[in-house]
Amino acid sequence: MQQTKLDNGLRIVSHFMPARNSVSLGLWVGVGGRYEKEEESGISHFIEHIVFKGTKKRTCTQIKQAIEGVGGNLNAFTGEEFTTFLTKIPYKYLRRGLDVLSDMVLEPLLKEEDIQREKIVVCEEIKMYLDLPMHYVHFLLSQLLWPNHPLGRFLAGSIESVQKIDKEKILQYHKRHYFPQNIVIAAAGNIEHKDIVEQCQEVFSNLQNKDKESFLPAPDEQEKSQFNFFSKQTAQSHLCLGFPSFPRSHPQRYVLKILDIILGANMSSRLYQEVREKRGLAYEIGSQTQEFQDSGLFSISAGVENKNLEETLKVIKDELERIKEEVEEEEIERAKEFFRGQLLLGLESTNNYMLAIGEELSSLDRLFSPEEILKQIDRINSRDLKEVSRQIFKREKLNLAVIGDIQEKSIERIKTNLF
């Protein structure tokens, strides 16, 4: 793996993977939903959409044909802290891939009719998520953890905020955040580092820098359990239970990942076995972690029959208490092997490797090292897992969001008897 920083601050990282027919290329911009003011809500995501509609030298169709015409694919996604534009393409077309990505990201055409049309598309996307309780419940949980804060807002914005986006707002936001020092170019595949550096120098060397804007720090003031019960006529109750957890650079972040695997990240996990296999309470239940620069989230989500909501929450509560006191060596090693296998199998893909090295450099300004990660995994023991579980799973830090046809008596029992 190699890294280069151009004179104007643009960072380039690549990983050579011989015997591959592809190269995966990503352009990472260090801006996302948490950098937005309230009146800008959703604009990072909107820019991710609108750049596909045409540039000063390519139409929307020509952008797609340039990549798909040689068997490649083109995509993008928006997070809370970065926006990523990516392509996977036969390695001999690296120059084309870089040209298309840079053209889209740096020189979007922003035609008024395209902006108006894309507003309709994004508003339909927002409505889609509002109609999907298994997705919307995660947003309700975020509102509990980060109230009146960008991390507690929907990444796509609201219908009202999207309707207020116009060309001038896009241009100003783009100018504030899309500059060399705030961009990482990541590549993985059958590609020499010097080649990608030379091509990036040609494309980006004339761009000027500016100061990177800071984001609003995440609040850490929760002192008691918080609840959000959203009444809706549904066949299932969708629950999402979460706790504030570790930021990206926390020394115990990988302890939390092993804890996640033991609790709910796969079909061998405690929650899957107890809730689905032993009791038949849910078709799907799982846990996950999210990491930001200064905060994080550990969450558990499930969809259950309305009458089984309280029983399911009790099982979850019992498992959270049990793991503070009881972790067997066998399940620790099984979780470690799962992590190792998932990491190494994932890194066989040029796309996954590009995503790993791009995110690491963009978010932490350091090189991705699977060897160092595996060393940290090897050192984890039962004491670490118990200490972290006690640190994270505190009653006063609990947040619970539920969507479903929930009776008031049930809500009171959950608040008073369970949590």
C-alpha positions as CSV (number, residue, x, y, z in Angstrom):
1,M,0.0,0.0,0.0
2,Q,1.3,3.5,-0.9
3,Q,0.3,7.0,-0.2
4,T,1.2,10.3,-1.8
5,K,0.1,13.9,-0.9
6,L,0.2,16.4,-3.7
7,D,1.4,20.0,-3.2
8,N,-2.2,21.2,-3.0
9,G,-3.1,18.8,-0.3
10,L,-4.9,16.1,-2.3
11,R,-4.2,12.7,-0.8
12,I,-3.8,9.5,-2.9
13,V,-3.7,6.0,-1.6
14,S,-3.5,2.8,-3.6
15,H,-3.1,-0.9,-3.1
16,F,-1.6,-3.1,-5.8
17,M,-3.5,-6.4,-6.3
18,P,-1.9,-8.4,-9.1
19,A,-3.8,-11.0,-11.1
20,R,-7.0,-8.9,-11.0
21,N,-8.8,-7.7,-14.1
22,S,-10.2,-4.7,-12.3
23,V,-9.4,-1.5,-10.5
24,S,-11.7,0.1,-8.0
25,L,-11.5,3.8,-7.7
26,G,-13.0,6.1,-5.2
27,L,-13.1,9.9,-4.8
28,W,-13.8,10.7,-1.1
29,V,-14.9,14.2,-0.2
30,G,-14.7,15.0,3.6
31,V,-18.2,16.3,3.9
32,G,-21.5,14.7,4.8
33,G,-24.8,15.2,6.7
34,R,-23.2,16.4,10.0
35,Y,-21.6,19.4,8.3
36,E,-24.9,20.8,7.2
37,K,-26.7,23.7,8.8
38,E,-30.4,23.0,9.5
39,E,-31.5,25.0,6.5
40,E,-29.1,23.0,4.3
41,S,-30.3,19.6,5.5
42,G,-30.0,17.0,2.8
43,I,-27.8,19.0,0.5
44,S,-24.7,16.7,0.7
45,H,-26.9,13.8,-0.4
46,F,-28.6,16.0,-3.1
47,I,-25.2,16.9,-4.6
48,E,-24.3,13.2,-4.7
49,H,-27.4,12.8,-6.9
50,I,-27.2,15.8,-9.1
51,V,-23.6,15.3,-10.3
52,F,-24.8,12.3,-12.3
53,K,-27.0,14.5,-14.4
54,G,-24.3,15.9,-16.6
55,T,-21.1,17.9,-16.7
56,K,-19.7,20.6,-18.9
57,K,-18.4,18.0,-21.3
58,R,-20.6,14.9,-20.7
59,T,-24.4,14.4,-20.7
60,C,-26.0,12.2,-18.1
61,T,-26.1,9.4,-20.7
62,Q,-22.5,9.9,-21.7
63,I,-21.4,9.6,-18.1
64,K,-23.0,6.2,-17.7
65,Q,-21.9,5.0,-21.2
66,A,-18.3,5.9,-20.5
67,I,-18.2,3.4,-17.6
68,E,-20.8,0.9,-18.5
69,G,-19.6,0.8,-22.1
70,V,-16.5,-1.0,-21.0
71,G,-18.2,-3.3,-18.4
72,G,-17.7,-1.1,-15.4
73,N,-20.1,0.3,-12.8
74,L,-20.6,3.7,-11.3
75,N,-22.1,4.6,-7.9
76,A,-22.0,7.0,-5.0
77,F,-23.1,7.2,-1.4
78,T,-23.4,9.9,1.3
79,G,-22.5,9.4,5.0
80,E,-22.5,11.7,8.0
81,E,-18.8,12.6,7.5
82,F,-18.0,12.0,3.9
83,T,-19.5,11.7,0.4
84,T,-18.0,9.0,-1.9
85,F,-18.1,8.6,-5.7
86,L,-16.8,5.3,-7.0
87,T,-16.3,3.1,-10.0
88,K,-15.1,-0.4,-10.7
89,I,-13.6,-0.8,-14.1
90,P,-11.3,-3.0,-16.1
91,Y,-7.8,-1.9,-15.0
92,K,-6.7,-0.7,-18.5
93,Y,-9.5,2.0,-18.3
94,L,-8.2,3.6,-15.1
95,R,-7.6,6.9,-16.8
96,R,-11.2,6.9,-18.1
97,G,-12.6,6.1,-14.6
98,L,-10.6,8.9,-13.0
99,D,-11.6,11.3,-15.7
100,V,-15.3,10.5,-15.4
101,L,-15.3,10.7,-11.5
102,S,-13.3,14.0,-11.4
103,D,-15.5,15.5,-14.2
104,M,-18.7,14.7,-12.3
105,V,-17.5,15.8,-8.9
106,L,-15.6,19.0,-10.0
107,E,-17.6,20.2,-13.0
108,P,-21.3,19.4,-12.5
109,L,-23.5,21.2,-15.0
110,L,-26.4,21.9,-12.5
111,K,-29.1,22.6,-15.1
112,E,-32.2,24.1,-13.5
113,E,-34.5,21.5,-15.0
114,D,-32.3,18.7,-13.7
115,I,-32.3,20.2,-10.2
116,Q,-36.1,20.5,-10.2
117,R,-36.5,16.9,-11.5
118,E,-34.1,15.5,-8.9
119,K,-36.0,17.2,-6.1
120,I,-38.9,15.1,-7.0
121,V,-36.8,11.9,-7.1
122,V,-35.2,12.7,-3.7
123,C,-38.5,13.5,-2.1
124,E,-39.8,10.1,-3.3
125,E,-36.8,8.5,-1.7
126,I,-37.6,10.2,1.6
127,K,-41.2,9.1,1.4
128,M,-40.0,5.5,0.7
129,Y,-38.0,5.4,3.9
130,L,-40.8,7.0,5.9
131,D,-43.0,4.1,4.7
132,L,-40.5,1.4,5.7
133,P,-40.7,1.0,9.5
134,M,-37.6,-1.2,9.7
135,H,-35.6,1.7,8.3
136,Y,-37.5,4.7,9.8
137,V,-37.1,3.3,13.3
138,H,-33.3,3.8,13.0
139,F,-33.9,7.5,12.3
140,L,-36.2,7.8,15.4
141,L,-33.3,6.3,17.4
142,S,-30.9,8.9,16.1
143,Q,-33.3,11.6,17.1
144,L,-33.2,10.3,20.6
145,L,-29.4,10.1,20.8
146,W,-28.6,13.4,19.0
147,P,-31.6,15.7,19.4
148,N,-31.4,19.1,17.6
149,H,-28.1,18.0,16.1
150,P,-27.1,17.1,12.5
151,L,-26.4,13.5,13.5
152,G,-30.1,13.3,14.5
153,R,-31.4,14.4,11.1
154,F,-32.2,12.2,8.1
155,L,-29.3,12.2,5.7
156,A,-31.6,12.9,2.7
157,G,-33.1,15.8,4.5
158,S,-36.8,16.5,4.8
159,I,-39.2,17.2,2.0
160,E,-39.3,20.8,3.1
161,S,-35.5,21.3,3.2
162,V,-35.1,19.5,-0.2
163,Q,-37.7,21.8,-1.8
164,K,-35.6,24.8,-0.7
165,I,-32.4,23.6,-2.4
166,D,-31.5,25.7,-5.4
167,K,-28.5,26.1,-7.8
168,E,-27.0,29.0,-5.7
169,K,-27.1,26.9,-2.5
170,I,-25.5,24.0,-4.3
171,L,-22.7,26.1,-5.8
172,Q,-21.9,27.7,-2.5
173,Y,-21.9,24.4,-0.6
174,H,-19.8,22.8,-3.3
175,K,-17.3,25.7,-3.2
176,R,-17.0,25.4,0.6
177,H,-16.3,21.7,0.7
178,Y,-15.0,20.4,-2.6
179,F,-11.4,21.3,-2.6
180,P,-8.1,19.3,-2.8
181,Q,-7.2,19.1,0.9
182,N,-10.7,17.7,1.6
183,I,-10.4,15.0,-1.1
184,V,-8.9,11.5,-1.0
185,I,-8.4,9.4,-4.1
186,A,-8.3,5.7,-3.3
187,A,-7.5,2.9,-5.8
188,A,-7.2,-0.9,-5.4
189,G,-6.5,-3.4,-8.1
190,N,-4.1,-4.1,-10.9
191,I,-2.6,-0.6,-10.8
192,E,0.8,0.9,-10.1
193,H,0.8,3.7,-7.6
194,K,2.9,6.0,-9.8
195,D,0.3,5.8,-12.6
196,I,-2.5,6.9,-10.4
197,V,-0.4,9.7,-8.9
198,E,0.6,11.0,-12.4
199,Q,-3.0,11.0,-13.6
200,C,-4.2,12.8,-10.4
201,Q,-1.5,15.5,-10.9
202,E,-2.8,16.1,-14.4
203,V,-6.4,16.4,-13.2
204,F,-6.2,18.1,-9.8
205,S,-3.0,20.1,-9.7
206,N,-4.6,23.4,-10.7
207,L,-7.2,23.3,-7.9
208,Q,-6.8,25.7,-5.0
209,N,-7.2,25.0,-1.3
210,K,-9.2,26.6,1.4
211,D,-9.8,26.0,5.1
212,K,-11.8,22.9,6.0
213,E,-15.0,23.7,8.0
214,S,-15.5,22.1,11.4
215,F,-18.7,20.3,12.5
216,L,-20.9,20.7,15.5
217,P,-19.6,18.3,18.3
218,A,-21.9,15.5,19.2
219,P,-23.6,16.1,22.6
220,D,-22.9,13.7,25.5
221,E,-25.4,14.8,28.1
222,Q,-27.8,11.9,28.5
223,E,-28.5,11.1,32.1
224,K,-31.6,8.8,31.9
225,S,-33.3,6.3,29.6
226,Q,-35.1,7.9,26.6
227,F,-38.0,6.5,24.6
228,N,-39.7,7.3,21.3
229,F,-42.9,5.3,20.6
230,F,-44.4,6.0,17.2
231,S,-48.0,4.7,16.8
232,K,-48.7,3.2,13.5
233,Q,-51.0,0.4,12.2
234,T,-48.5,-2.2,11.4
235,A,-48.4,-6.0,11.4
236,Q,-45.2,-5.9,13.4
237,S,-43.6,-3.7,16.0
238,H,-40.2,-2.5,14.8
239,L,-37.8,-1.8,17.6
240,C,-34.4,-0.2,17.7
241,L,-32.5,0.0,21.0
242,G,-29.3,1.9,21.2
243,F,-26.5,3.2,23.4
244,P,-23.8,5.9,22.8
245,S,-20.5,4.2,22.0
246,F,-17.0,4.7,20.8
247,P,-15.7,7.1,18.1
248,R,-13.5,5.9,15.3
249,S,-10.2,6.3,17.0
250,H,-11.1,4.8,20.3
251,P,-8.6,2.2,21.5
252,Q,-11.4,-0.2,22.4
253,R,-13.3,0.0,19.1
254,Y,-12.4,-3.5,18.1
255,V,-13.4,-4.9,21.5
256,L,-16.8,-3.4,20.7
257,K,-16.8,-5.1,17.3
258,I,-16.2,-8.5,18.9
259,L,-18.9,-7.8,21.5
260,D,-21.2,-7.0,18.5
261,I,-20.5,-10.3,16.9
262,I,-21.2,-12.2,20.1
263,L,-24.4,-10.4,20.7
264,G,-26.1,-10.0,17.4
265,A,-24.0,-9.7,14.2
266,N,-24.6,-13.2,12.8
267,M,-26.8,-16.3,13.0
268,S,-24.5,-17.8,15.7
269,S,-25.0,-14.8,18.0
270,R,-26.7,-14.8,21.4
271,L,-29.6,-12.6,20.3
272,Y,-30.3,-14.6,17.1
273,Q,-30.3,-17.8,19.0
274,E,-32.4,-16.7,22.0
275,V,-34.9,-14.5,20.1
276,R,-35.4,-16.3,16.8
277,E,-34.2,-19.9,17.2
278,K,-35.3,-20.7,20.8
279,R,-38.4,-18.6,21.1
280,G,-39.5,-17.8,17.6
281,L,-40.2,-14.2,18.4
282,A,-38.6,-12.6,15.3
283,Y,-37.7,-13.4,11.7
284,E,-34.8,-11.0,11.9
285,I,-32.9,-9.6,14.8
286,G,-29.4,-8.2,14.8
287,S,-26.9,-5.6,16.3
288,Q,-24.6,-3.2,14.6
289,T,-22.1,-0.4,15.4
290,Q,-21.6,3.0,13.9
291,E,-18.5,5.2,14.4
292,F,-18.1,8.9,13.9
293,Q,-15.2,11.2,14.6
294,D,-16.4,12.1,18.2
295,S,-19.2,9.7,18.9
296,G,-20.6,6.3,18.1
297,L,-23.7,4.0,18.4
298,F,-24.3,0.4,19.4
299,S,-27.8,-0.6,18.3
300,I,-30.0,-3.7,18.3
301,S,-33.0,-3.9,16.0
302,A,-35.8,-6.4,15.3
303,G,-39.3,-6.8,13.9
304,V,-41.7,-8.7,16.1
305,E,-45.4,-9.4,16.3
306,N,-47.1,-6.6,18.3
307,K,-48.0,-8.9,21.2
308,N,-44.4,-10.2,21.5
309,L,-42.8,-6.7,21.9
310,E,-42.4,-6.8,25.7
311,E,-41.1,-10.4,25.8
312,T,-38.6,-9.6,23.1
313,L,-37.3,-6.5,24.9
314,K,-37.0,-8.6,28.1
315,V,-34.9,-11.2,26.3
316,I,-32.7,-8.4,24.9
317,K,-32.3,-6.8,28.3
318,D,-31.4,-10.1,29.9
319,E,-28.7,-10.8,27.3
320,L,-27.2,-7.3,27.8
321,E,-27.0,-8.0,31.5
322,R,-25.6,-11.5,31.0
323,I,-22.8,-10.4,28.8
324,K,-21.5,-8.1,31.5
325,E,-20.8,-11.1,33.7
326,E,-20.5,-14.1,31.4
327,V,-18.4,-14.5,28.2
328,E,-17.1,-17.9,27.3
329,E,-13.7,-18.4,25.7
330,E,-15.2,-20.6,23.0
331,E,-17.6,-17.9,21.8
332,I,-14.8,-15.3,22.0
333,E,-12.6,-17.3,19.7
334,R,-15.5,-18.1,17.4
335,A,-16.3,-14.3,17.2
336,K,-12.6,-13.6,16.5
337,E,-12.5,-16.1,13.7
338,F,-15.6,-14.7,12.2
339,F,-14.1,-11.2,12.2
340,R,-10.8,-12.5,10.7
341,G,-12.6,-14.4,8.0
342,Q,-15.0,-11.5,7.1
343,L,-12.1,-9.1,6.9
344,L,-9.8,-11.3,4.8
345,L,-12.5,-12.6,2.5
346,G,-13.8,-9.0,2.0
347,L,-10.4,-7.8,1.1
348,E,-10.2,-10.2,-1.8
349,S,-12.4,-7.7,-3.7
350,T,-10.8,-4.6,-5.2
351,N,-13.9,-2.7,-4.3
352,N,-13.9,-3.6,-0.7
353,Y,-10.2,-2.9,-0.4
354,M,-10.7,0.5,-2.0
355,L,-13.5,1.3,0.5
356,A,-11.3,0.3,3.4
357,I,-8.3,2.3,2.5
358,G,-10.3,5.3,1.4
359,E,-12.4,5.5,4.5
360,E,-9.3,5.1,6.8
361,L,-7.4,7.9,5.1
362,S,-10.4,10.2,4.7
363,S,-11.7,9.8,8.3
364,L,-8.5,9.2,10.3
365,D,-5.7,10.4,8.0
366,R,-3.8,7.2,8.3
367,L,-3.1,4.1,6.2
368,F,-5.4,1.1,6.6
369,S,-3.5,-1.9,8.1
370,P,-5.3,-5.3,8.2
371,E,-2.2,-6.7,10.0
372,E,-2.5,-4.2,12.8
373,I,-6.3,-4.8,13.1
374,L,-5.7,-8.5,13.4
375,K,-3.1,-8.0,16.1
376,Q,-5.6,-5.9,18.1
377,I,-8.3,-8.6,17.6
378,D,-5.8,-11.3,18.9
379,R,-5.3,-9.4,22.2
380,I,-8.9,-9.1,23.2
381,N,-10.0,-11.2,26.2
382,S,-13.1,-11.8,28.3
383,R,-12.1,-9.1,30.8
384,D,-12.0,-6.6,28.0
385,L,-15.4,-7.6,26.7
386,K,-17.0,-7.5,30.2
387,E,-15.5,-4.0,30.9
388,V,-16.7,-2.6,27.6
389,S,-20.2,-4.1,28.0
390,R,-20.4,-2.5,31.4
391,Q,-19.2,0.8,30.0
392,I,-21.7,0.8,27.1
393,F,-24.8,-0.9,28.3
394,K,-25.8,1.5,31.1
395,R,-29.5,2.0,31.9
396,E,-29.2,5.8,32.0
397,K,-27.7,5.7,28.5
398,L,-30.4,3.5,26.9
399,N,-32.5,4.8,24.0
400,L,-35.4,2.9,22.6
401,A,-37.5,3.7,19.5
402,V,-40.5,1.6,18.5
403,I,-42.9,1.8,15.6
404,G,-46.1,-0.2,15.8
405,D,-49.6,-0.6,17.1
406,I,-48.6,-0.2,20.8
407,Q,-51.0,0.0,23.7
408,E,-50.4,2.7,26.4
409,K,-50.3,0.1,29.1
410,S,-47.6,-1.7,27.2
411,I,-45.6,1.5,26.9
412,E,-45.8,2.1,30.6
413,R,-44.8,-1.4,31.5
414,I,-41.8,-1.2,29.2
415,K,-40.7,2.1,30.7
416,T,-41.2,1.1,34.3
417,N,-40.6,-2.6,34.5
418,L,-38.0,-3.3,31.8
419,F,-35.9,-0.1,31.5
